Amino acid sequence: MRTRPTSIRRRLMGLILVSVGAVWAVMFAWSVNNAAREVDEWDDARLIQLAHLLVQLDGPDLARLAAAGLDVRNEYTRASRACTTTQTRNRATRSSRCATRRAK
């Protein structure tokens, strides 16, 4: 049984598709690696800034900070920030607005 020879056009198209796929794969791997490195550098810089800030605090300030019980792992939503802003501006209207937002 004789195989039919493939055309130059078909072989060229296959070669181009494989080449483009290989280049995309290499660029994807490079970009993921680069992004991970950038995120690590950003995180290190953020930790250094936080360390400089904590170094400037004295004993009473550190005690107040520890007593505040801040949890930086939880982000505030816009509604809770609005309630906090309203709390400082007008205590009478704050309770009604924040109560309706919390109920939702």
C-alpha positions as CSV (number, residue, x, y, z in Angstrom):
1,M,0.0,0.0,0.0
2,R,1.4,3.3,-1.0
3,T,1.0,6.4,1.1
4,R,-0.1,9.5,-0.6
5,P,2.6,12.2,-0.2
6,T,1.5,15.3,1.8
7,S,1.6,18.6,0.1
8,I,4.1,21.3,1.0
9,R,1.3,23.6,2.0
10,R,0.0,21.0,4.6
11,R,3.5,20.4,6.0
12,L,4.2,24.1,6.2
13,M,0.9,24.8,8.0
14,G,1.7,22.0,10.5
15,L,5.2,23.3,11.1
16,I,3.9,26.9,11.6
17,L,1.2,25.7,14.0
18,V,3.6,23.6,16.1
19,S,6.1,26.5,16.1
20,V,3.6,29.1,17.2
21,G,2.3,26.7,19.9
22,A,5.8,26.1,21.2
23,V,6.6,29.9,21.3
24,W,3.3,30.5,23.2
25,A,4.1,27.8,25.7
26,V,7.6,29.2,26.3
27,M,6.2,32.8,26.7
28,F,3.5,31.6,29.0
29,A,6.0,29.8,31.3
30,W,8.3,32.9,31.2
31,S,5.5,35.2,32.1
32,V,4.2,33.1,35.0
33,N,7.7,32.9,36.3
34,N,8.2,36.7,35.9
35,A,4.9,37.5,37.6
36,A,5.7,35.2,40.6
37,R,9.0,36.9,41.0
38,E,7.4,40.4,40.8
39,V,4.8,39.4,43.4
40,D,7.5,38.1,45.8
41,E,9.5,41.3,45.4
42,W,6.4,43.4,46.0
43,D,5.5,41.4,49.1
44,D,9.1,41.7,50.5
45,A,8.9,45.5,50.0
46,R,5.6,45.7,51.8
47,L,7.0,43.7,54.7
48,I,10.0,45.9,54.9
49,Q,7.8,49.0,55.0
50,L,5.7,47.4,57.8
51,A,8.8,46.6,59.7
52,H,10.1,50.2,59.5
53,L,6.7,51.4,60.7
54,L,6.8,49.0,63.7
55,V,10.3,50.0,64.6
56,Q,9.2,53.6,65.0
57,L,6.5,52.6,67.5
58,D,7.4,52.7,71.2
59,G,6.1,50.5,74.0
60,P,2.8,52.2,74.7
61,D,2.0,52.4,71.0
62,L,2.7,48.7,70.5
63,A,0.5,47.9,73.5
64,R,-2.4,49.9,72.0
65,L,-1.9,48.3,68.7
66,A,-2.0,44.8,70.2
67,A,-5.1,45.7,72.2
68,A,-6.9,46.9,69.1
69,G,-7.1,43.4,67.8
70,L,-6.8,44.3,64.2
71,D,-7.0,41.4,61.8
72,V,-5.4,42.3,58.5
73,R,-6.5,39.1,56.9
74,N,-10.0,40.4,56.7
75,E,-10.7,43.3,54.3
76,Y,-13.4,45.7,55.0
77,T,-16.2,46.0,52.4
78,R,-17.4,49.4,51.2
79,A,-20.5,49.1,53.3
80,S,-18.5,48.6,56.5
81,R,-16.2,51.5,55.6
82,A,-19.3,53.7,55.0
83,C,-20.6,52.7,58.4
84,T,-17.3,53.6,60.0
85,T,-17.3,57.0,58.3
86,T,-20.9,57.6,59.3
87,Q,-20.1,56.6,62.9
88,T,-17.6,59.4,63.2
89,R,-19.8,62.0,61.5
90,N,-23.2,61.4,63.0
91,R,-23.9,58.8,65.6
92,A,-27.7,59.1,65.4
93,T,-28.1,58.2,61.7
94,R,-25.2,55.7,61.8
95,S,-27.2,53.0,63.7
96,S,-30.1,53.0,61.3
97,R,-28.0,53.0,58.1
98,C,-25.5,50.3,59.3
99,A,-28.3,48.1,60.7
100,T,-30.0,48.0,57.3
101,R,-26.7,47.2,55.6
102,R,-25.8,44.4,58.0
103,A,-29.3,42.9,57.6
104,K,-28.8,42.5,53.9
